[in-house]
Every structure is written in C-alpha cells, then in structure tokens.
Amino acid sequence: MKRVNNDEILQEIKTTPLKELGKRAYEIKKELHSDNITTFIIDRNINYTNICWVDCKFCAFKRKINEDSAYILSFEEIDSKIDELIAIGGTQILFQGGVHPSLKLEWYEDLVRHIHQKYPNITIHGFSAIEIDYIAKLSKVSIKETLQALKKAGLSSIPGAGAEILSDRVRDVIAPKKLDSDEWIEIHRQAHYLDMKTTATMMFGSIEDDSDIVEHFNKIRDLQDETGGFRAFILWSFQPDNTPLQREIPHIKKASSNRYLRLLSASRIYLDNFKNIQSSWVTQGQFVGQLALHFGANDLGSTMMEENVVSSAGTKNSANTQELINLIVDAGEIPAIRDTAYNILKMC
C-alpha cells in the first residue's frame, strides 16, 4: 500500500467523512491484526509524586513542593499498591510523577531497583522524557547514562507521556518549560538504541490545529522508520477542567468524540509502521473507547487500576477486567490479556 504523505493526511483530516475515514482505518487494522484479537493489560498507574516545577497549563495534577496536598510516596506505600495489583493478576506498573525539583538519579535507581528485586515479575514501564531529561540535568550526567543506569536497575520501557503535541508553536504556549519536540524525540531515540522500547502519545484538543497534528504524526513516524522502537501509539484528548489553560481561555471545551475518532482513524492510516494503536477509554469513556475498535484501534490499553492525572481534571472513567472483556466481545472481537511487550498472556 502506498504511503500517505503529510499533505494527503492533512486533507483527509479536514475533508473526508468520518464514516469513510473509519472504514479505511478499520481495513488497515484488519490487515495487521487478521486474528480479530483485541488486547489489554492489567496494570496500575502509580504516580510516585505530584510535586512538579514545570507548570504545564493543561495539568490539574501538579503541586508545588510546599503545598499541603503535595506528596512523595514511600517505598512501603508503593509496595502496598503493587501488592494490590498482583492480587488481581496485574503484570505492569505505569510509573511516573511530576518533575520533582530535587530528586536525583540515585533516588530513582534505588526505587527502581527496590521494585525490580522485590517484584521481579512486574514490568516497570516508567518515567516520561521530561522526567529523564531533568533527572540527567540535576544529576549532571548524560541522557544515555541516565537511561543506562535506570535500565540496569530494572526499568523495562518508557511511556510516551510529555509529548503532548510535538509542535513547538503549541508547546511554547501550553508547556513552555518542557522539552522542545526535537528533544523529546532524541530521548526516545536514545532509549531505542539502548534496546528500551517506548510508546508514543499525543494529547490533542488544546490550541493546536490540523497542521500541528500532522507535524506530530510525521515526527514519530520518521523515528519509527529509523529505530522501530515504538510499541504503540496512544491518542488522548485534553481534559480542560481545573487547568490553568481553561482559566486563560474560559471558552475552551473538551474535544468531541467525533474529533477523537477522526484523529484516531487518521493515525492508523498515516502511521503505517506502528502495529499497535490503543483506544483511550480513560479519556473518552467506555463506549467511545469501544467504538474506537472500529476506527483503527486494536488495543484497549489497560484496566488502569489507579489513575490520578486525568481524574484531577474531572474525568473519571474506570473499568475492571470483565468490563473490558465485555466491551471487546460486544464489538465482535476476541479479547486477550497481554503483557507490556504485546505478547498474549491469556485468551479470555
């Protein structure tokens, strides 16, 4: 199949009817996943701290170091959360936090090593590019050395958090203290060359336009061509409630389900080197999340035993294993539980 270029996908996003776009995305999905299996993982999102100096305008989760509600979880508190995850058959922790202004590499090494040694069967999928970058700067070591140290301690893979939109025009407004788009790409590139797989994400629905969306798609497709290091792409919508950006732009609203499905379909059509695309039922709700399986998604993400960032903005969707199984079956597909590497652990 001929590769879709930037101008073509931009035109598709702008003008192609949603039903037609979804049909094409679904056909591509079926070429890649002809077994009709839709996967998900049982995991827990552990935010080890909500203390963050970055002040992103789209975030309602962050706290300053001296706020009453600021915290750093103790090792014992983290252990308790992992014990609860194991009790329901979980295999992964999505491990990330705010960008703490004073925690250095040694603290993170100790934490990852503690978890890895105590829970060797739990995969640690953790630390966004901005966290990696700041740990390195604060500790006065290189990005490569930081990644190598964390990998040696037991870090398995890195989530795509912090990408937001990989357009510096947008990033300069919504997250001016964060990495620029090329720096985000470079950290993932270095992880890939150390044989650490990562995921790519996109947050849409703030101030970006369609050309910014395509710029983001292009950057991650180019890196995937180079390294093959991305396991999946996850698209999710900006949750405006309780955020500084909403206070600056009071009329800003949560993006529609139509917009989500349109961009999801476009991602499946354009990102021809990504095998796995997740549905974001956490931001869209269970039923739009289910509908996404007919618009290009082949994975329902996770049971998300705990979620703190999106819920801080007022969006609270939850699902247990059986509910995800039911959604997949009702969509006409075969449910399976996977691990972090997308290996199937159990057919349901």
C-alpha positions as a Markdown table, in Angstrom:
| # | Residue | x | y | z |
|---|---|---|---|---|
| 1 | Met | 0.0 | 0.0 | 0.0 |
| 2 | Lys | 1.3 | 3.4 | -1.0 |
| 3 | Arg | 2.5 | 5.5 | 2.0 |
| 4 | Val | 0.3 | 8.5 | 2.8 |
| 5 | Asn | 2.2 | 11.8 | 2.8 |
| 6 | Asn | 1.7 | 14.9 | 5.0 |
| 7 | Asp | -0.4 | 16.8 | 2.6 |
| 8 | Glu | -2.7 | 13.9 | 1.9 |
| 9 | Ile | -3.4 | 13.1 | 5.6 |
| 10 | Leu | -4.0 | 16.8 | 6.3 |
| 11 | Gln | -6.6 | 16.8 | 3.6 |
| 12 | Glu | -8.1 | 13.6 | 4.9 |
| 13 | Ile | -8.4 | 15.1 | 8.4 |
| 14 | Lys | -10.1 | 18.2 | 7.0 |
| 15 | Thr | -12.5 | 16.9 | 4.5 |
| 16 | Thr | -13.0 | 13.1 | 4.5 |
| 17 | Pro | -16.3 | 12.0 | 6.0 |
| 18 | Leu | -15.8 | 10.3 | 9.4 |
| 19 | Lys | -17.5 | 7.1 | 8.3 |
| 20 | Glu | -15.2 | 6.7 | 5.2 |
| 21 | Leu | -12.1 | 7.6 | 7.3 |
| 22 | Gly | -13.1 | 5.0 | 9.9 |
| 23 | Lys | -13.8 | 2.3 | 7.3 |
| 24 | Arg | -10.3 | 2.8 | 5.8 |
| 25 | Ala | -8.6 | 2.7 | 9.2 |
| 26 | Tyr | -10.6 | -0.5 | 10.2 |
| 27 | Glu | -9.5 | -2.2 | 7.0 |
| 28 | Ile | -5.8 | -1.4 | 7.7 |
| 29 | Lys | -6.2 | -2.6 | 11.2 |
| 30 | Lys | -7.6 | -5.9 | 9.9 |
| 31 | Glu | -4.6 | -6.3 | 7.6 |
| 32 | Leu | -2.3 | -6.0 | 10.6 |
| 33 | His | -4.5 | -8.0 | 13.0 |
| 34 | Ser | -6.3 | -10.6 | 11.0 |
| 35 | Asp | -6.8 | -12.8 | 14.0 |
| 36 | Asn | -9.6 | -10.5 | 15.2 |
| 37 | Ile | -8.0 | -10.3 | 18.7 |
| 38 | Thr | -8.2 | -7.1 | 20.8 |
| 39 | Thr | -5.8 | -6.9 | 23.7 |
| 40 | Phe | -5.5 | -5.1 | 27.0 |
| 41 | Ile | -3.2 | -5.3 | 30.0 |
| 42 | Ile | -3.9 | -5.4 | 33.7 |
| 43 | Asp | -1.8 | -2.7 | 35.3 |
| 44 | Arg | -1.7 | 0.1 | 37.8 |
| 45 | Asn | -0.7 | 3.7 | 37.3 |
| 46 | Ile | 1.5 | 4.7 | 40.2 |
| 47 | Asn | 2.3 | 8.4 | 40.5 |
| 48 | Tyr | 5.2 | 8.4 | 42.9 |
| 49 | Thr | 5.0 | 12.2 | 43.4 |
| 50 | Asn | 2.7 | 15.1 | 42.4 |
| 51 | Ile | 5.4 | 17.7 | 43.1 |
| 52 | Cys | 6.4 | 19.4 | 39.8 |
| 53 | Trp | 8.1 | 22.6 | 38.9 |
| 54 | Val | 7.2 | 22.6 | 35.2 |
| 55 | Asp | 3.8 | 24.3 | 35.5 |
| 56 | Cys | 2.2 | 23.0 | 32.3 |
| 57 | Lys | -1.0 | 24.9 | 31.6 |
| 58 | Phe | -3.0 | 21.8 | 30.7 |
| 59 | Cys | -2.3 | 20.0 | 34.0 |
| 60 | Ala | -4.5 | 19.9 | 37.1 |
| 61 | Phe | -2.4 | 17.2 | 38.9 |
| 62 | Lys | 0.8 | 19.1 | 39.8 |
| 63 | Arg | 1.5 | 20.6 | 43.2 |
| 64 | Lys | 4.3 | 22.9 | 44.4 |
| 65 | Ile | 6.7 | 21.4 | 46.9 |
| 66 | Asn | 5.2 | 23.4 | 49.9 |
| 67 | Glu | 1.5 | 22.8 | 49.2 |
| 68 | Asp | -0.5 | 20.8 | 51.7 |
| 69 | Ser | -1.5 | 18.2 | 49.2 |
| 70 | Ala | 2.0 | 17.6 | 47.8 |
| 71 | Tyr | 3.4 | 14.2 | 48.3 |
| 72 | Ile | 6.2 | 11.7 | 47.6 |
| 73 | Leu | 5.2 | 8.1 | 48.1 |
| 74 | Ser | 7.3 | 6.0 | 50.4 |
| 75 | Phe | 8.7 | 2.7 | 49.2 |
| 76 | Glu | 6.2 | 1.0 | 51.6 |
| 77 | Glu | 3.2 | 2.8 | 50.1 |
| 78 | Ile | 4.4 | 1.8 | 46.6 |
| 79 | Asp | 4.8 | -1.8 | 47.7 |
| 80 | Ser | 1.3 | -1.8 | 49.0 |
| 81 | Lys | 0.0 | -0.6 | 45.7 |
| 82 | Ile | 1.9 | -3.3 | 43.8 |
| 83 | Asp | 0.7 | -6.0 | 46.2 |
| 84 | Glu | -2.9 | -4.9 | 45.4 |
| 85 | Leu | -2.1 | -5.1 | 41.7 |
| 86 | Ile | -0.6 | -8.6 | 42.0 |
| 87 | Ala | -3.7 | -9.7 | 43.8 |
| 88 | Ile | -5.9 | -9.0 | 40.7 |
| 89 | Gly | -3.4 | -10.6 | 38.3 |
| 90 | Gly | -1.6 | -7.4 | 37.2 |
| 91 | Thr | 1.8 | -7.5 | 35.4 |
| 92 | Gln | 2.8 | -3.9 | 34.8 |
| 93 | Ile | 3.1 | -0.6 | 36.7 |
| 94 | Leu | 2.9 | 2.6 | 34.7 |
| 95 | Phe | 5.3 | 4.6 | 36.8 |
| 96 | Gln | 5.5 | 8.4 | 36.5 |
| 97 | Gly | 5.2 | 11.5 | 38.5 |
| 98 | Gly | 5.7 | 15.2 | 38.5 |
| 99 | Val | 9.1 | 16.6 | 37.6 |
| 100 | His | 10.4 | 16.9 | 41.1 |
| 101 | Pro | 12.9 | 19.7 | 41.6 |
| 102 | Ser | 15.4 | 17.9 | 43.8 |
| 103 | Leu | 15.3 | 14.1 | 43.4 |
| 104 | Lys | 18.5 | 12.9 | 41.7 |
| 105 | Leu | 19.3 | 9.8 | 39.8 |
| 106 | Glu | 20.4 | 7.8 | 42.8 |
| 107 | Trp | 16.9 | 8.1 | 44.4 |
| 108 | Tyr | 15.3 | 6.8 | 41.2 |
| 109 | Glu | 17.9 | 4.0 | 40.9 |
| 110 | Asp | 17.2 | 2.9 | 44.5 |
| 111 | Leu | 13.4 | 3.0 | 43.9 |
| 112 | Val | 13.5 | 1.0 | 40.6 |
| 113 | Arg | 16.0 | -1.5 | 42.0 |
| 114 | His | 13.8 | -2.0 | 45.1 |
| 115 | Ile | 10.7 | -2.7 | 43.0 |
| 116 | His | 12.5 | -4.9 | 40.5 |
| 117 | Gln | 14.2 | -7.0 | 43.1 |
| 118 | Lys | 11.1 | -7.4 | 45.3 |
| 119 | Tyr | 8.7 | -7.9 | 42.4 |
| 120 | Pro | 10.7 | -9.4 | 39.5 |
| 121 | Asn | 7.5 | -10.4 | 37.6 |
| 122 | Ile | 6.2 | -6.9 | 37.5 |
| 123 | Thr | 7.3 | -4.8 | 34.5 |
| 124 | Ile | 8.3 | -1.3 | 35.2 |
| 125 | His | 7.0 | 1.0 | 32.4 |
| 126 | Gly | 8.0 | 4.4 | 33.6 |
| 127 | Phe | 9.4 | 7.9 | 33.5 |
| 128 | Ser | 8.5 | 10.3 | 30.7 |
| 129 | Ala | 11.1 | 12.0 | 28.6 |
| 130 | Ile | 10.8 | 15.2 | 30.6 |
| 131 | Glu | 11.5 | 13.2 | 33.8 |
| 132 | Ile | 14.5 | 11.5 | 32.2 |
| 133 | Asp | 15.8 | 14.9 | 31.0 |
| 134 | Tyr | 15.6 | 16.6 | 34.3 |
| 135 | Ile | 17.0 | 13.7 | 36.3 |
| 136 | Ala | 20.0 | 13.8 | 34.0 |
| 137 | Lys | 20.5 | 17.6 | 34.3 |
| 138 | Leu | 20.0 | 17.6 | 38.1 |
| 139 | Ser | 22.5 | 14.7 | 38.4 |
| 140 | Lys | 25.0 | 16.2 | 36.0 |
| 141 | Val | 25.1 | 13.1 | 33.8 |
| 142 | Ser | 24.1 | 12.5 | 30.2 |
| 143 | Ile | 20.7 | 11.2 | 28.9 |
| 144 | Lys | 22.4 | 8.0 | 27.8 |
| 145 | Glu | 24.0 | 7.5 | 31.2 |
| 146 | Thr | 20.6 | 8.1 | 32.9 |
| 147 | Leu | 18.8 | 5.6 | 30.7 |
| 148 | Gln | 21.6 | 3.0 | 31.2 |
| 149 | Ala | 21.5 | 3.4 | 35.0 |
| 150 | Leu | 17.7 | 3.1 | 35.2 |
| 151 | Lys | 17.7 | 0.1 | 32.8 |
| 152 | Lys | 20.4 | -1.6 | 34.9 |
| 153 | Ala | 18.3 | -1.0 | 38.0 |
| 154 | Gly | 15.2 | -2.7 | 36.3 |
| 155 | Leu | 13.4 | -0.1 | 34.2 |
| 156 | Ser | 11.9 | -2.0 | 31.2 |
| 157 | Ser | 10.4 | 0.6 | 28.9 |
| 158 | Ile | 9.4 | 4.3 | 28.7 |
| 159 | Pro | 5.9 | 5.7 | 28.2 |
| 160 | Gly | 5.2 | 8.5 | 25.7 |
| 161 | Ala | 4.0 | 11.0 | 28.3 |
| 162 | Gly | 5.1 | 14.6 | 27.8 |
| 163 | Ala | 4.8 | 14.5 | 24.1 |
| 164 | Glu | 1.5 | 16.5 | 24.1 |
| 165 | Ile | 1.8 | 17.9 | 20.6 |
| 166 | Leu | 5.2 | 17.7 | 19.0 |
| 167 | Ser | 4.9 | 21.2 | 17.6 |
| 168 | Asp | 6.9 | 23.8 | 19.2 |
| 169 | Arg | 4.4 | 26.5 | 18.3 |
| 170 | Val | 1.9 | 24.8 | 20.6 |
| 171 | Arg | 4.4 | 23.7 | 23.2 |
| 172 | Asp | 5.7 | 27.2 | 23.7 |
| 173 | Val | 2.2 | 28.2 | 24.9 |
| 174 | Ile | 0.9 | 25.2 | 26.8 |
| 175 | Ala | 4.2 | 23.9 | 28.3 |
| 176 | Pro | 7.0 | 26.4 | 27.8 |
| 177 | Lys | 9.3 | 24.9 | 30.4 |
| 178 | Lys | 9.1 | 21.4 | 28.9 |
| 179 | Leu | 11.4 | 19.9 | 26.3 |
| 180 | Asp | 11.0 | 21.0 | 22.8 |
| 181 | Ser | 9.8 | 18.5 | 20.2 |
| 182 | Asp | 13.3 | 17.5 | 18.9 |
| 183 | Glu | 14.5 | 16.9 | 22.5 |
| 184 | Trp | 11.5 | 14.6 | 23.2 |
| 185 | Ile | 12.3 | 12.7 | 20.0 |
| 186 | Glu | 16.0 | 12.5 | 20.9 |
| 187 | Ile | 15.4 | 10.9 | 24.3 |
| 188 | His | 13.2 | 8.3 | 22.8 |
| 189 | Arg | 15.8 | 7.7 | 20.1 |
| 190 | Gln | 18.5 | 7.1 | 22.7 |
| 191 | Ala | 16.2 | 4.7 | 24.6 |
| 192 | His | 15.6 | 2.8 | 21.4 |
| 193 | Tyr | 19.3 | 2.5 | 20.7 |
| 194 | Leu | 19.7 | 1.1 | 24.1 |
| 195 | Asp | 17.1 | -1.5 | 23.2 |
| 196 | Met | 14.5 | 0.1 | 25.5 |
| 197 | Lys | 11.1 | 0.1 | 23.8 |
| 198 | Thr | 8.8 | 3.1 | 24.3 |
| 199 | Thr | 5.3 | 4.3 | 23.4 |
| 200 | Ala | 4.3 | 7.4 | 21.5 |
| 201 | Thr | 1.4 | 9.5 | 22.7 |
| 202 | Met | -0.5 | 12.6 | 21.5 |
| 203 | Met | -2.7 | 15.0 | 23.6 |
| 204 | Phe | -5.0 | 16.9 | 21.3 |
| 205 | Gly | -7.7 | 19.4 | 22.0 |
| 206 | Ser | -5.8 | 22.4 | 23.4 |
| 207 | Ile | -4.7 | 25.1 | 20.9 |
| 208 | Glu | -3.3 | 23.0 | 18.1 |
| 209 | Asp | -4.6 | 22.9 | 14.5 |
| 210 | Asp | -4.6 | 20.2 | 12.0 |
| 211 | Ser | -1.1 | 21.0 | 10.7 |
| 212 | Asp | 0.3 | 20.6 | 14.2 |
| 213 | Ile | -1.4 | 17.2 | 14.4 |
| 214 | Val | 0.3 | 16.2 | 11.1 |
| 215 | Glu | 3.7 | 17.5 | 12.3 |
| 216 | His | 3.4 | 15.3 | 15.4 |
| 217 | Phe | 2.5 | 12.2 | 13.3 |
| 218 | Asn | 5.4 | 12.9 | 10.9 |
| 219 | Lys | 8.0 | 13.2 | 13.7 |
| 220 | Ile | 7.1 | 9.9 | 15.3 |
| 221 | Arg | 6.7 | 8.0 | 12.0 |
| 222 | Asp | 10.2 | 9.2 | 11.0 |
| 223 | Leu | 11.7 | 8.0 | 14.3 |
| 224 | Gln | 9.9 | 4.7 | 13.9 |
| 225 | Asp | 11.3 | 4.3 | 10.4 |
| 226 | Glu | 14.8 | 4.9 | 11.9 |
| 227 | Thr | 14.6 | 2.7 | 15.1 |
| 228 | Gly | 11.4 | 0.6 | 15.2 |
| 229 | Gly | 11.4 | 1.3 | 18.9 |
| 230 | Phe | 7.8 | 2.4 | 19.5 |
| 231 | Arg | 5.5 | -0.4 | 20.6 |
| 232 | Ala | 2.3 | 1.6 | 20.3 |
| 233 | Phe | 0.6 | 4.9 | 19.7 |
| 234 | Ile | -1.9 | 6.3 | 22.1 |
| 235 | Leu | -4.1 | 9.3 | 21.3 |
| 236 | Trp | -6.0 | 11.1 | 24.1 |
| 237 | Ser | -7.8 | 14.4 | 24.5 |
| 238 | Phe | -7.0 | 17.4 | 26.7 |
| 239 | Gln | -9.2 | 17.4 | 29.8 |
| 240 | Pro | -9.7 | 21.2 | 30.5 |
| 241 | Asp | -11.4 | 21.3 | 33.9 |
| 242 | Asn | -9.4 | 22.7 | 36.7 |
| 243 | Thr | -6.4 | 23.6 | 34.5 |
| 244 | Pro | -4.6 | 26.9 | 34.1 |
| 245 | Leu | -5.3 | 26.8 | 30.4 |
| 246 | Gln | -9.0 | 26.8 | 31.0 |
| 247 | Arg | -8.6 | 29.8 | 33.2 |
| 248 | Glu | -6.7 | 31.6 | 30.5 |
| 249 | Ile | -9.2 | 30.5 | 27.7 |
| 250 | Pro | -12.5 | 30.1 | 29.5 |
| 251 | His | -14.4 | 29.0 | 26.4 |
| 252 | Ile | -12.1 | 26.0 | 25.8 |
| 253 | Lys | -14.0 | 22.8 | 25.8 |
| 254 | Lys | -13.2 | 19.1 | 25.8 |
| 255 | Ala | -12.8 | 17.8 | 22.2 |
| 256 | Ser | -15.7 | 15.9 | 20.8 |
| 257 | Ser | -15.9 | 12.1 | 20.3 |
| 258 | Asn | -16.2 | 12.9 | 16.5 |
| 259 | Arg | -12.8 | 14.7 | 16.7 |
| 260 | Tyr | -11.2 | 11.8 | 18.7 |
| 261 | Leu | -12.4 | 9.1 | 16.2 |
| 262 | Arg | -11.3 | 11.3 | 13.2 |
| 263 | Leu | -7.8 | 11.7 | 14.5 |
| 264 | Leu | -7.6 | 8.1 | 15.6 |
| 265 | Ser | -8.5 | 6.9 | 12.2 |
| 266 | Ala | -6.0 | 9.3 | 10.6 |
| 267 | Ser | -3.3 | 8.0 | 12.9 |
| 268 | Arg | -4.0 | 4.4 | 11.8 |
| 269 | Ile | -3.9 | 5.5 | 8.1 |
| 270 | Tyr | -0.7 | 7.6 | 8.4 |
| 271 | Leu | 1.3 | 5.6 | 11.0 |
| 272 | Asp | 1.9 | 2.6 | 8.7 |
| 273 | Asn | 4.9 | 1.5 | 10.8 |
| 274 | Phe | 3.0 | 1.2 | 14.1 |
| 275 | Lys | 1.4 | -2.1 | 14.6 |
| 276 | Asn | -0.5 | -1.2 | 17.8 |
| 277 | Ile | -2.8 | 1.7 | 18.4 |
| 278 | Gln | -4.6 | 2.0 | 21.7 |
| 279 | Ser | -8.1 | 3.2 | 22.4 |
| 280 | Ser | -8.2 | 5.8 | 25.2 |
| 281 | Trp | -11.4 | 4.8 | 27.1 |
| 282 | Val | -9.9 | 6.6 | 30.1 |
| 283 | Thr | -10.5 | 10.0 | 28.5 |
| 284 | Gln | -13.3 | 9.0 | 26.1 |
| 285 | Gly | -15.4 | 6.7 | 28.3 |
| 286 | Gln | -16.1 | 3.0 | 27.8 |
| 287 | Phe | -18.4 | 3.2 | 24.8 |
| 288 | Val | -16.5 | 5.6 | 22.6 |
| 289 | Gly | -13.4 | 3.6 | 23.7 |
| 290 | Gln | -15.2 | 0.5 | 22.4 |
| 291 | Leu | -16.3 | 2.3 | 19.2 |
| 292 | Ala | -12.6 | 3.1 | 18.6 |
| 293 | Leu | -12.0 | -0.6 | 17.8 |
| 294 | His | -13.9 | 0.1 | 14.6 |
| 295 | Phe | -11.8 | 3.2 | 13.8 |
| 296 | Gly | -8.4 | 1.6 | 13.8 |
| 297 | Ala | -7.6 | 0.7 | 17.5 |
| 298 | Asn | -6.6 | -2.9 | 18.2 |
| 299 | Asp | -5.9 | -2.5 | 22.0 |
| 300 | Leu | -8.0 | -1.2 | 24.9 |
| 301 | Gly | -5.0 | -0.1 | 26.9 |
| 302 | Ser | -5.3 | -1.2 | 30.5 |
| 303 | Thr | -7.7 | -1.7 | 33.3 |
| 304 | Met | -6.0 | 1.3 | 34.9 |
| 305 | Met | -6.4 | 0.2 | 38.5 |
| 306 | Glu | -5.4 | 3.7 | 39.6 |
| 307 | Glu | -5.4 | 7.0 | 37.6 |
| 308 | Asn | -4.7 | 10.4 | 39.1 |
| 309 | Val | -3.7 | 12.8 | 36.4 |
| 310 | Val | -6.8 | 12.8 | 34.1 |
| 311 | Ser | -9.1 | 12.4 | 37.2 |
| 312 | Ser | -7.6 | 15.6 | 38.6 |
| 313 | Ala | -9.2 | 17.4 | 35.6 |
| 314 | Gly | -12.6 | 15.9 | 36.5 |
| 315 | Thr | -12.7 | 13.0 | 34.1 |
| 316 | Lys | -13.2 | 9.7 | 36.0 |
| 317 | Asn | -13.7 | 6.6 | 34.0 |
| 318 | Ser | -12.9 | 3.1 | 35.3 |
| 319 | Ala | -13.2 | -0.5 | 34.2 |
| 320 | Asn | -12.3 | -3.8 | 35.5 |
| 321 | Thr | -11.1 | -6.9 | 33.6 |
| 322 | Gln | -14.6 | -8.3 | 33.0 |
| 323 | Glu | -15.9 | -4.9 | 31.7 |
| 324 | Leu | -13.1 | -4.7 | 29.2 |
| 325 | Ile | -13.7 | -8.2 | 28.1 |
| 326 | Asn | -17.4 | -7.4 | 27.6 |
| 327 | Leu | -16.7 | -4.3 | 25.6 |
| 328 | Ile | -14.4 | -6.3 | 23.2 |
| 329 | Val | -16.9 | -9.2 | 22.8 |
| 330 | Asp | -19.7 | -6.8 | 22.2 |
| 331 | Ala | -17.6 | -5.1 | 19.5 |
| 332 | Gly | -17.4 | -8.5 | 17.7 |
| 333 | Glu | -13.8 | -9.2 | 18.6 |
| 334 | Ile | -11.8 | -11.7 | 20.7 |
| 335 | Pro | -10.4 | -10.4 | 24.0 |
| 336 | Ala | -6.9 | -11.3 | 25.2 |
| 337 | Ile | -4.8 | -10.2 | 28.1 |
| 338 | Arg | -1.3 | -9.1 | 27.1 |
| 339 | Asp | 2.0 | -8.0 | 28.7 |
| 340 | Thr | 3.9 | -4.8 | 28.2 |
| 341 | Ala | 5.6 | -6.2 | 25.0 |
| 342 | Tyr | 2.2 | -7.1 | 23.5 |
| 343 | Asn | 2.7 | -10.8 | 24.0 |
| 344 | Ile | -0.6 | -12.5 | 24.7 |
| 345 | Leu | -0.7 | -14.0 | 28.2 |
| 346 | Lys | -4.3 | -15.3 | 28.2 |
| 347 | Met | -7.2 | -15.6 | 25.9 |
| 348 | Cys | -10.4 | -14.6 | 27.5 |
